[in-house]
Amino acid sequence: MSATDKVFAGSIPGIYDEYLVPMIFAVYADDIARRVAARSPSVLLEIAAGTGAVTRAVAAALPRGIRYVATDLNEPMLAVAARRQAGDDRITWRQADAMALPFGDAEFDVVCCQFGAMFFPGRIKAYGEVKRVMKPDGTFVFNVWDRIEDNVLTQEATVALETLFPDDPPRFMVRTPHGYYDQAVIRDDLEQAGFRDISIETRPEISRAPSAEYVATALCQGTPLRSEIEARDASKLQAATDIVAEVIRRRHGSGPVEGKIQAIVIEARP
């Protein structure tokens, strides 16, 4: 993992929330919310909350009496989430590292996480922290992206950028968001952390965007891929965005865009 892979700062959080959340994250946030609500938690922890896509979905699915702690390593992302959910006194926002959670043992009924585990430098350690802060009969609900080949628009964008940077193409999407999809590895990591009852499901969905330009802006400017592009040549961010938009437009047309996305959803219990 590159040093910039976990950096969501500057204009990235706002673009991420405005573009990426409706394009690829919202449908999976609703799925996580259904799974969490089915467990009827009274005390819930979310890690790697980002700009709050899951937080908003889960909060809408749960009753007034719950206590909900939402955390993220990146304070700029969490600040966007807190603004979006201002006024909900059930939620406490807290900056926290998933590998060193600042909570006591057995505090939470459910721990959830959307598309965060791929960014954990030490996944077994992070899963061990989840198990520690979760009650013995609790559930850990999380998801990760499947391989990039099953996520059409992201794959097309990654290939398109190879034409602009042929000697050193940006590989953030392959390396990190789509780099932790081997279900046997995921299961083994969880078992090493002490989880025994593990269910894993592959979940395909359809990503939708109003235009190719929207897709390109979301991926090139609303993720750490932006930092990777700018590290090669800061003057080429717009050129990179335009190249991706042109490839998406050629393959999907000049109107609204659709493409397959696919995630892996995991529920784990001690």
Backbone bond lengths (Angstrom), bond angles and torsions (degrees), N, CA, C in turn:
res aa  C-N    CA-C-N  psi(-1)  N-CA   C-N-CA  omega(-1)  CA-C   N-CA-C  phi
1 M - - - 1.456 - - 1.515 110.04 -
2 S 1.324 117.26 130.38 1.458 122.17 178.15 1.525 110.80 -71.87
3 A 1.322 115.95 156.24 1.463 120.85 178.91 1.515 112.08 -61.61
4 T 1.344 118.06 -26.59 1.469 120.85 -178.35 1.530 113.18 -89.48
5 D 1.326 117.97 -5.60 1.465 120.08 -174.24 1.524 113.25 -64.45
6 K 1.332 116.82 -25.81 1.462 120.54 -177.87 1.523 112.83 -102.67
7 V 1.346 117.10 7.13 1.460 120.39 -175.16 1.531 110.04 -92.55
8 F 1.326 115.61 107.41 1.462 122.12 175.56 1.523 106.54 -114.84
9 A 1.308 116.49 89.83 1.463 120.86 -173.61 1.523 109.68 -141.65
10 G 1.345 116.31 -178.72 1.458 120.39 -179.07 1.519 110.75 63.58
11 S 1.328 115.99 -131.18 1.472 120.46 -179.50 1.519 112.62 -86.26
12 I 1.349 117.88 -5.30 1.459 120.21 -176.18 1.531 112.65 -60.71
13 P 1.343 121.12 -47.92 1.466 119.02 -178.09 1.525 114.16 -56.61
14 G 1.344 117.14 -42.38 1.464 119.48 -179.26 1.513 112.88 -66.10
15 I 1.342 117.27 -43.39 1.463 120.97 178.73 1.520 110.42 -67.48
16 Y 1.323 116.05 -41.36 1.464 121.97 176.17 1.530 110.30 -53.51
17 D 1.323 116.33 -49.79 1.461 119.98 -176.11 1.526 111.91 -69.59
18 E 1.336 116.76 -39.26 1.469 120.40 -176.64 1.521 112.35 -74.95
19 Y 1.331 117.28 -37.38 1.455 120.88 -172.77 1.530 113.31 -104.36
20 L 1.333 116.37 -54.39 1.463 119.24 -172.41 1.517 113.38 -71.49
21 V 1.332 117.17 -38.26 1.460 118.81 -176.96 1.525 111.58 -57.53
22 P 1.338 119.90 -52.92 1.467 117.41 177.73 1.523 113.50 -68.22
23 M 1.323 117.78 -27.87 1.460 120.38 -174.74 1.525 112.92 -74.80
24 I 1.339 117.45 -44.50 1.466 118.29 -175.38 1.530 114.87 -132.82
25 F 1.325 118.76 -18.94 1.454 119.08 -172.51 1.529 114.59 -95.85
26 A 1.323 118.23 -31.13 1.468 120.41 -170.80 1.521 112.46 -61.88
27 V 1.329 117.10 -41.96 1.460 119.62 -177.21 1.523 111.41 -64.16
28 Y 1.316 117.39 -35.76 1.461 119.73 177.67 1.522 111.78 -78.89
29 A 1.320 117.72 -28.14 1.461 120.75 173.77 1.520 110.39 -62.46
30 D 1.326 116.90 -41.19 1.465 120.24 177.84 1.526 110.82 -63.37
31 D 1.326 116.68 -37.16 1.461 120.63 178.23 1.531 110.59 -65.60
32 I 1.329 116.70 -46.15 1.470 119.96 177.04 1.526 110.51 -59.45
33 A 1.332 116.73 -41.93 1.470 120.84 -178.99 1.519 111.22 -60.99
34 R 1.328 117.38 -41.82 1.469 120.21 178.22 1.528 110.93 -62.53
35 R 1.307 116.24 -41.50 1.466 120.28 -178.93 1.525 111.18 -67.87
36 V 1.318 116.85 -41.07 1.462 120.36 178.28 1.522 110.69 -65.77
37 A 1.320 117.29 -46.53 1.466 121.12 -178.64 1.524 111.65 -60.47
38 A 1.325 116.72 -33.31 1.468 120.44 179.74 1.526 111.73 -64.02
39 R 1.342 117.22 -20.96 1.466 121.37 179.42 1.526 112.36 -89.79
40 S 1.318 118.31 -6.17 1.472 124.21 178.58 1.528 112.76 46.73
41 P 1.324 117.06 55.73 1.471 118.97 -178.34 1.522 111.84 -72.96
42 S 1.320 114.92 150.11 1.467 119.35 171.30 1.525 110.58 -102.44
43 V 1.342 116.08 -26.26 1.465 121.11 177.32 1.528 107.41 -132.80
44 L 1.333 115.97 121.09 1.464 121.82 -170.28 1.522 110.05 -127.79
45 L 1.330 116.35 138.64 1.449 122.41 174.51 1.516 109.70 -118.10
46 E 1.332 116.08 133.41 1.464 121.17 170.93 1.519 108.35 -115.66
47 I 1.327 116.28 131.15 1.452 120.75 175.26 1.523 108.80 -112.06
48 A 1.335 115.34 151.49 1.467 121.57 -176.08 1.523 110.44 54.66
49 A 1.324 115.78 51.48 1.466 121.31 -174.74 1.518 113.35 -70.32
50 G 1.332 118.20 -18.41 1.458 120.29 179.53 1.512 111.26 60.58
51 T 1.336 116.29 -133.82 1.460 120.52 179.74 1.526 112.31 -92.14
52 G 1.335 116.90 12.56 1.459 120.08 169.00 1.507 116.89 92.95
53 A 1.326 118.75 20.56 1.469 119.90 178.86 1.522 111.16 -59.00
54 V 1.324 116.67 -47.97 1.469 120.41 178.27 1.527 110.32 -71.03
55 T 1.317 116.95 -39.90 1.467 120.35 -178.80 1.523 110.69 -55.44
56 R 1.329 116.36 -46.43 1.462 119.81 -179.73 1.523 111.61 -65.38
57 A 1.334 116.58 -41.88 1.468 120.07 -179.10 1.526 111.30 -67.17
58 V 1.319 116.48 -44.15 1.467 120.30 -179.20 1.526 110.40 -67.35
59 A 1.323 116.97 -44.37 1.465 120.11 -179.40 1.527 111.29 -58.95
60 A 1.331 116.39 -37.21 1.469 120.17 179.08 1.522 112.32 -69.26
61 A 1.343 116.42 -22.69 1.465 120.26 -176.01 1.524 113.10 -94.64
62 L 1.343 117.76 -6.85 1.458 120.70 -174.00 1.530 111.35 -115.35
63 P 1.336 117.60 155.20 1.466 121.27 -175.98 1.523 112.70 -76.01
64 R 1.304 115.43 176.01 1.463 121.68 -174.37 1.525 112.93 -66.28
65 G 1.311 118.94 -31.26 1.459 120.66 -168.24 1.518 116.41 -79.56
66 I 1.285 118.70 2.56 1.468 120.52 -175.28 1.528 111.65 -80.19
67 R 1.340 115.00 163.55 1.464 121.63 168.78 1.522 107.32 -117.38
68 Y 1.319 116.16 128.31 1.467 121.85 -170.84 1.527 107.84 -129.34
69 V 1.329 116.46 119.20 1.459 121.42 176.74 1.524 108.02 -109.62
70 A 1.334 116.93 120.63 1.463 122.33 -179.40 1.521 108.89 -112.91
71 T 1.329 116.56 127.00 1.460 121.12 -175.62 1.520 111.33 -127.16
72 D 1.319 115.16 158.87 1.463 121.88 171.66 1.519 108.01 -158.02
73 L 1.317 116.09 152.34 1.456 120.72 176.74 1.528 111.26 -70.99
74 N 1.344 116.07 -32.13 1.467 122.19 -174.79 1.526 110.79 -95.99
75 E 1.318 116.07 108.82 1.462 119.54 -179.21 1.529 113.45 -62.55
76 P 1.365 120.52 -36.02 1.466 118.75 177.39 1.533 113.26 -61.22
77 M 1.323 117.67 -36.33 1.464 120.10 176.45 1.525 110.07 -67.12
78 L 1.326 116.13 -44.86 1.461 120.79 -178.53 1.526 111.36 -64.21
79 A 1.329 116.84 -32.23 1.465 120.12 178.34 1.525 110.92 -64.42
80 V 1.327 117.31 -39.86 1.470 120.64 175.82 1.520 109.63 -63.22
81 A 1.334 117.35 -44.82 1.460 121.21 179.98 1.526 111.49 -59.55
82 A 1.327 115.73 -44.60 1.468 119.80 -178.31 1.522 111.56 -64.58
83 R 1.328 117.01 -38.67 1.475 119.54 177.16 1.524 110.84 -64.85
84 R 1.314 116.87 -40.67 1.463 120.39 -178.60 1.525 111.99 -66.63
85 Q 1.332 116.93 -28.55 1.467 120.95 -175.45 1.525 111.11 -113.15
86 A 1.323 116.79 24.57 1.467 120.57 -178.37 1.528 110.43 -59.11
87 G 1.314 115.65 138.44 1.460 120.26 176.98 1.511 114.54 97.86
88 D 1.328 118.37 -9.94 1.460 120.76 178.10 1.527 107.75 -89.59
89 D 1.338 116.64 100.49 1.459 119.80 -173.18 1.521 113.09 -77.30
90 R 1.313 117.62 -0.63 1.466 120.14 174.46 1.524 111.65 -75.61
91 I 1.333 117.00 -20.51 1.459 121.67 -169.45 1.520 110.98 -103.78
92 T 1.324 115.47 131.82 1.456 122.98 170.25 1.521 107.75 -110.85
93 W 1.338 116.70 129.75 1.460 122.08 -179.77 1.518 108.64 -101.12
94 R 1.341 115.97 133.24 1.468 118.33 -176.11 1.524 110.66 -149.27
95 Q 1.324 115.58 129.98 1.460 120.03 173.17 1.522 107.96 -71.15
96 A 1.335 117.08 130.77 1.462 120.12 -177.67 1.516 110.41 -158.54
97 D 1.316 114.85 147.86 1.457 123.78 175.16 1.526 107.99 -92.50
98 A 1.322 117.51 125.45 1.465 121.14 -177.81 1.521 112.49 -60.94
99 M 1.326 117.42 -23.02 1.459 119.92 -178.56 1.527 113.18 -89.44
100 A 1.330 115.99 -1.40 1.474 120.61 177.45 1.530 107.70 -150.43
101 L 1.306 116.44 67.24 1.458 121.07 -173.80 1.527 110.98 -66.94
102 P 1.331 117.89 131.10 1.464 121.66 -174.59 1.526 112.32 -85.99
103 F 1.330 116.52 52.00 1.464 121.48 -177.24 1.518 109.26 -135.24
104 G 1.329 114.82 159.63 1.451 120.34 178.97 1.516 112.44 -77.25
105 D 1.315 115.62 172.57 1.459 121.29 179.07 1.532 110.12 -69.06
106 A 1.326 114.99 143.58 1.471 122.90 170.45 1.529 112.84 54.90
107 E 1.328 117.39 44.14 1.472 121.03 -179.05 1.524 113.53 -89.21
108 F 1.349 118.43 -28.25 1.464 120.76 -165.14 1.529 112.41 -119.44
109 D 1.335 114.58 142.08 1.471 120.79 175.99 1.520 111.43 -74.61
110 V 1.325 115.66 -39.78 1.463 122.24 -178.05 1.520 108.22 -137.40
111 V 1.323 116.05 141.19 1.467 122.44 168.97 1.520 106.75 -119.85
112 C 1.337 116.75 131.55 1.456 119.74 179.22 1.529 110.08 -127.80
113 C 1.319 114.51 157.66 1.455 120.33 -178.35 1.520 108.79 -158.80
114 Q 1.315 116.83 125.98 1.464 120.54 177.92 1.529 110.59 -108.10
115 F 1.334 116.04 118.80 1.467 123.70 173.49 1.529 112.20 49.89
116 G 1.328 115.29 43.15 1.456 120.29 177.84 1.517 113.82 -113.48
117 A 1.339 117.23 -29.16 1.471 120.58 -172.74 1.517 111.97 -61.29
118 M 1.326 117.78 -28.11 1.473 120.31 179.95 1.529 111.53 -63.11
119 F 1.344 116.54 -23.63 1.465 121.36 -176.60 1.528 112.91 -92.74
120 F 1.336 118.35 -5.59 1.461 120.13 -177.58 1.529 109.62 -74.67
121 P 1.328 118.82 121.93 1.469 119.60 178.19 1.527 112.77 -62.65
122 G 1.345 116.25 -33.32 1.463 121.02 177.63 1.509 109.43 -127.76
123 R 1.316 117.21 93.16 1.475 120.13 -172.78 1.522 112.08 -68.23
124 I 1.312 118.38 -40.57 1.460 120.18 -179.92 1.529 109.75 -62.10
125 K 1.312 116.73 -41.58 1.461 119.96 177.76 1.526 110.88 -63.83
126 A 1.341 117.21 -43.06 1.468 120.61 178.63 1.523 111.01 -63.12
127 Y 1.329 116.81 -43.19 1.467 119.85 178.46 1.526 110.63 -64.51
128 G 1.330 116.90 -35.95 1.457 119.67 176.04 1.523 112.17 -63.52
129 E 1.335 116.35 -37.00 1.462 120.49 175.73 1.529 111.20 -65.70
130 V 1.322 116.30 -40.50 1.463 119.82 176.63 1.527 109.97 -59.56
131 K 1.318 116.23 -47.91 1.476 120.18 -179.76 1.529 110.43 -61.16
132 R 1.326 117.38 -38.83 1.463 120.53 -178.41 1.518 112.18 -63.85
133 V 1.335 117.88 -44.08 1.475 120.52 -175.12 1.531 112.40 -84.40
134 M 1.311 116.91 -6.86 1.468 121.52 -178.14 1.524 110.61 -94.40
135 K 1.311 116.90 143.88 1.457 121.05 176.92 1.530 109.94 -64.30
136 P 1.345 117.41 154.63 1.467 120.33 -175.08 1.530 114.43 -56.77
137 D 1.327 116.99 -28.24 1.460 120.34 178.75 1.534 111.54 -102.41
138 G 1.336 116.87 18.35 1.460 120.88 -176.91 1.516 113.23 -81.07
139 T 1.332 114.76 176.49 1.461 121.71 -178.56 1.524 109.72 -133.35
140 F 1.312 115.07 137.73 1.464 123.21 174.16 1.521 107.18 -104.79
141 V 1.334 116.32 117.21 1.464 122.69 -178.39 1.527 108.01 -115.28
142 F 1.337 117.31 121.17 1.461 118.84 179.25 1.516 110.84 -153.04
143 N 1.316 115.32 167.80 1.458 119.80 177.33 1.525 109.94 -139.23
144 V 1.313 115.30 160.26 1.465 123.53 175.11 1.521 107.14 -139.80
145 W 1.319 116.53 158.20 1.455 119.13 176.26 1.524 110.86 -74.87
146 D 1.323 115.74 143.21 1.453 121.20 172.26 1.528 108.64 -74.30
147 R 1.316 117.39 -177.82 1.461 121.55 -176.21 1.527 110.40 -59.00
148 I 1.304 116.42 153.48 1.461 121.08 -173.39 1.525 112.11 -63.30
149 E 1.325 118.10 -29.22 1.469 120.79 179.77 1.522 112.26 -63.23
150 D 1.340 117.81 -20.97 1.460 121.54 177.36 1.523 112.26 -96.02
151 N 1.325 116.92 10.22 1.462 122.65 177.98 1.526 107.33 -128.11
152 V 1.317 115.33 90.14 1.458 123.45 -159.89 1.525 113.24 -60.80
153 L 1.311 118.03 -51.88 1.457 120.14 -173.70 1.525 111.44 -66.93
154 T 1.312 116.86 -39.03 1.461 120.09 177.85 1.519 111.11 -65.44
155 Q 1.315 116.45 -40.05 1.461 120.40 177.32 1.527 110.70 -63.60
156 E 1.327 116.99 -43.91 1.462 120.32 -179.83 1.531 111.23 -64.05
157 A 1.327 116.48 -38.69 1.461 119.96 178.26 1.524 110.88 -65.24
158 T 1.308 116.91 -41.52 1.467 121.26 -179.15 1.522 110.95 -63.21
159 V 1.321 116.78 -43.67 1.469 120.99 178.62 1.526 110.38 -66.11
160 A 1.335 117.07 -40.11 1.467 120.93 -179.00 1.521 111.53 -60.33
161 L 1.321 117.69 -37.89 1.461 120.91 -177.79 1.521 112.59 -69.81
162 E 1.311 117.03 -17.71 1.468 119.88 176.65 1.532 111.26 -64.17
163 T 1.328 116.86 -26.82 1.472 119.26 179.84 1.519 111.77 -73.03
164 L 1.338 116.92 -28.12 1.466 120.65 -179.95 1.528 111.65 -84.87
165 F 1.326 115.52 -32.83 1.469 120.80 -178.87 1.535 109.13 -127.60
166 P 1.319 118.58 66.55 1.469 120.78 -173.23 1.525 113.64 -63.95
167 D 1.320 117.80 -30.16 1.463 120.29 -177.08 1.527 113.14 -82.79
168 D 1.337 116.41 -21.61 1.467 120.52 -177.05 1.525 109.19 -154.00
169 P 1.329 117.59 68.57 1.467 120.01 -175.31 1.526 112.33 -66.67
170 P 1.322 118.15 142.49 1.467 120.98 176.55 1.522 110.59 -63.20
171 R 1.321 116.47 129.74 1.467 120.79 -175.80 1.526 111.91 -121.40
172 F 1.334 117.17 18.45 1.470 119.65 -178.18 1.525 112.08 -52.97
173 M 1.321 117.62 -47.80 1.454 120.50 -174.48 1.530 111.96 -63.14
174 V 1.313 116.54 -41.02 1.464 120.61 178.77 1.523 110.34 -70.80
175 R 1.320 115.83 -43.14 1.459 121.99 -171.90 1.526 112.57 -69.64
176 T 1.334 117.40 -42.01 1.461 118.91 -170.16 1.531 113.51 -116.46
177 P 1.330 121.64 -67.89 1.465 118.02 -178.47 1.530 113.58 -55.65
178 H 1.338 116.48 -37.62 1.464 119.99 -177.76 1.529 111.83 -111.27
179 G 1.322 115.94 28.88 1.454 119.75 -176.65 1.515 115.18 -105.23
180 Y 1.332 118.02 3.84 1.475 121.25 -175.74 1.524 108.69 -135.25
181 Y 1.324 116.08 72.03 1.458 120.70 -173.52 1.530 113.84 -123.86
182 D 1.318 117.57 -5.72 1.460 120.28 -178.86 1.526 108.92 -71.66
183 Q 1.336 116.35 111.95 1.455 119.91 -173.29 1.521 112.56 -65.45
184 A 1.321 117.62 -31.34 1.462 120.35 177.31 1.521 110.51 -66.31
185 V 1.330 116.54 -39.14 1.471 120.84 178.01 1.524 110.38 -66.96
186 I 1.324 116.83 -43.74 1.470 120.90 179.08 1.529 110.14 -59.41
187 R 1.327 116.39 -46.90 1.461 120.27 -179.80 1.537 110.96 -62.49
188 D 1.320 116.45 -43.27 1.467 120.11 -179.61 1.527 111.30 -64.05
189 D 1.342 116.80 -41.04 1.469 120.25 177.92 1.525 110.88 -60.18
190 L 1.330 116.38 -43.91 1.465 120.59 -179.92 1.526 110.95 -66.01
191 E 1.312 117.00 -41.19 1.469 120.10 179.46 1.519 110.97 -64.84
192 Q 1.334 116.80 -39.05 1.466 119.25 177.64 1.525 111.58 -64.51
193 A 1.331 116.52 -26.86 1.467 120.97 178.29 1.523 112.71 -85.07
194 G 1.334 117.21 -4.21 1.456 120.48 175.89 1.512 116.38 106.57
195 F 1.325 117.78 5.96 1.464 120.36 176.35 1.533 109.97 -85.90
196 R 1.316 116.23 141.69 1.457 120.88 -177.05 1.536 113.39 -122.42
197 D 1.306 117.24 -36.98 1.471 121.90 -179.44 1.527 107.64 -97.11
198 I 1.332 116.59 98.65 1.462 121.85 -171.04 1.522 109.59 -125.97
199 S 1.332 116.68 125.72 1.466 120.95 173.36 1.529 108.53 -119.27
200 I 1.323 115.50 137.04 1.467 121.65 -176.70 1.523 108.55 -129.60
201 E 1.332 116.17 130.18 1.467 121.88 -175.99 1.528 109.71 -131.56
202 T 1.317 116.26 133.93 1.460 121.30 172.15 1.517 108.41 -87.74
203 R 1.338 116.21 129.22 1.469 119.98 -174.34 1.525 110.92 -128.89
204 P 1.335 117.99 101.29 1.470 120.52 174.59 1.522 110.98 -81.51
205 E 1.315 115.83 147.13 1.465 122.83 175.90 1.527 108.05 -143.81
206 I 1.328 116.92 -178.83 1.461 122.49 176.79 1.523 109.07 -117.06
207 S 1.328 115.29 127.42 1.453 122.11 174.37 1.523 108.71 -87.87
208 R 1.325 116.97 137.48 1.470 121.71 -179.35 1.524 110.38 -130.42
209 A 1.327 115.05 139.34 1.462 121.41 178.12 1.523 108.55 -144.60
210 P 1.328 117.94 152.69 1.468 119.91 -177.35 1.516 114.36 -72.32
211 S 1.334 118.35 -19.05 1.461 119.70 -176.99 1.521 110.08 -164.27
212 A 1.331 115.31 165.23 1.463 120.71 175.11 1.524 110.92 -64.42
213 E 1.329 117.00 -36.87 1.464 120.63 179.53 1.527 111.02 -62.87
214 Y 1.299 116.75 -37.45 1.466 122.08 177.68 1.523 109.92 -61.39
215 V 1.336 116.51 -47.57 1.470 121.41 179.34 1.525 110.26 -58.69
216 A 1.331 116.06 -47.24 1.466 121.06 -177.36 1.520 111.35 -63.29
217 T 1.322 117.60 -42.48 1.469 121.09 178.55 1.517 110.63 -64.07
218 A 1.327 116.46 -42.74 1.462 120.84 -179.94 1.519 111.11 -58.35
219 L 1.323 116.71 -49.32 1.460 120.88 -173.01 1.534 112.84 -79.14
220 C 1.334 117.04 -41.20 1.467 120.37 -175.44 1.523 113.62 -83.08
221 Q 1.319 117.72 -25.37 1.469 120.00 -174.38 1.518 113.88 -119.72
222 G 1.338 118.43 -12.24 1.458 121.47 -177.28 1.511 114.51 -109.42
223 T 1.346 116.99 15.47 1.461 122.83 178.38 1.529 109.02 -140.93
224 P 1.339 118.16 169.36 1.472 119.28 174.75 1.524 114.30 -62.47
225 L 1.326 118.19 -6.10 1.461 119.57 170.35 1.527 109.72 -57.06
226 R 1.318 116.75 -32.43 1.466 120.75 177.30 1.523 111.12 -57.43
227 S 1.331 116.86 -46.33 1.457 120.81 -179.65 1.520 110.95 -63.22
228 E 1.330 116.22 -35.25 1.455 120.54 -179.90 1.537 110.66 -69.21
229 I 1.320 116.94 -40.31 1.468 120.92 176.19 1.523 110.11 -64.17
230 E 1.328 116.86 -47.85 1.460 120.75 -176.85 1.520 111.98 -67.35
231 A 1.323 117.54 -27.62 1.463 119.89 176.77 1.524 111.35 -66.99
232 R 1.328 116.61 -28.21 1.460 120.43 177.60 1.524 111.63 -81.63
233 D 1.343 115.55 -42.98 1.463 120.55 177.47 1.521 107.68 -166.82
234 A 1.318 116.45 103.60 1.466 121.33 -175.08 1.520 112.35 -60.81
235 S 1.335 117.01 -24.37 1.459 119.84 -178.54 1.524 112.77 -77.95
236 K 1.335 117.23 -6.96 1.466 120.30 -172.92 1.528 114.14 -105.02
237 L 1.333 117.59 12.34 1.459 118.99 -179.68 1.525 111.17 -60.34
238 Q 1.342 117.13 -47.58 1.464 118.95 -179.34 1.520 111.12 -68.07
239 A 1.336 117.30 -37.79 1.469 120.09 177.31 1.520 110.48 -61.63
240 A 1.335 117.30 -40.95 1.463 121.04 177.69 1.523 110.71 -62.89
241 T 1.326 115.64 -43.19 1.467 120.25 178.65 1.519 110.42 -62.03
242 D 1.304 116.83 -42.37 1.472 121.15 -179.28 1.525 111.77 -65.81
243 I 1.324 117.25 -39.85 1.468 120.62 179.33 1.519 110.48 -64.52
244 V 1.310 116.96 -43.90 1.469 119.91 177.59 1.526 110.63 -62.76
245 A 1.333 116.72 -43.91 1.473 119.91 178.91 1.521 111.49 -59.48
246 E 1.329 117.21 -41.36 1.458 120.62 -179.23 1.525 111.39 -64.92
247 V 1.315 117.57 -42.33 1.469 120.91 178.30 1.527 110.21 -64.01
248 I 1.326 117.43 -45.25 1.467 120.99 178.90 1.529 110.06 -62.09
249 R 1.328 116.80 -41.56 1.462 121.17 -179.29 1.529 111.12 -64.62
250 R 1.324 117.64 -41.89 1.467 120.56 179.26 1.525 111.90 -62.91
251 R 1.311 116.31 -34.83 1.463 120.01 -174.75 1.521 113.36 -90.49
252 H 1.341 116.78 -24.88 1.460 119.34 -173.13 1.525 113.61 -124.00
253 G 1.330 117.69 -3.13 1.441 120.24 178.97 1.517 113.03 95.18
254 S 1.324 115.61 171.91 1.462 120.72 -174.74 1.523 113.12 -89.57
255 G 1.334 117.62 -4.35 1.459 120.93 179.42 1.521 111.86 -98.86
256 P 1.321 117.54 -149.81 1.466 121.01 177.72 1.528 111.66 -57.84
257 V 1.312 114.78 148.56 1.465 122.02 -173.74 1.519 109.61 -116.85
258 E 1.322 116.31 138.81 1.461 122.15 172.79 1.520 109.21 -129.71
259 G 1.319 116.55 146.57 1.457 121.01 177.00 1.517 110.47 -158.66
260 K 1.299 115.59 147.98 1.464 120.31 178.77 1.520 110.93 -65.58
261 I 1.330 115.81 137.78 1.456 122.34 167.16 1.526 107.28 -126.27
262 Q 1.321 116.20 155.70 1.458 119.01 -177.87 1.519 110.15 -149.55
263 A 1.327 114.73 133.32 1.450 121.41 179.80 1.525 110.19 -127.26
264 I 1.304 114.92 166.61 1.455 122.82 174.32 1.527 107.12 -116.07
265 V 1.331 116.71 125.30 1.461 121.93 -175.45 1.532 108.12 -111.96
266 I 1.321 115.62 131.84 1.458 121.43 -173.66 1.528 109.85 -125.49
267 E 1.315 116.24 136.19 1.462 122.70 168.64 1.517 107.43 -122.37
268 A 1.321 117.03 126.66 1.459 120.99 -174.77 1.531 110.63 -133.83
269 R 1.326 114.71 139.64 1.451 122.28 178.09 1.528 109.28 -132.54
270 P 1.324 116.91 151.21 1.482 119.63 -179.48 1.537 111.99 -62.28
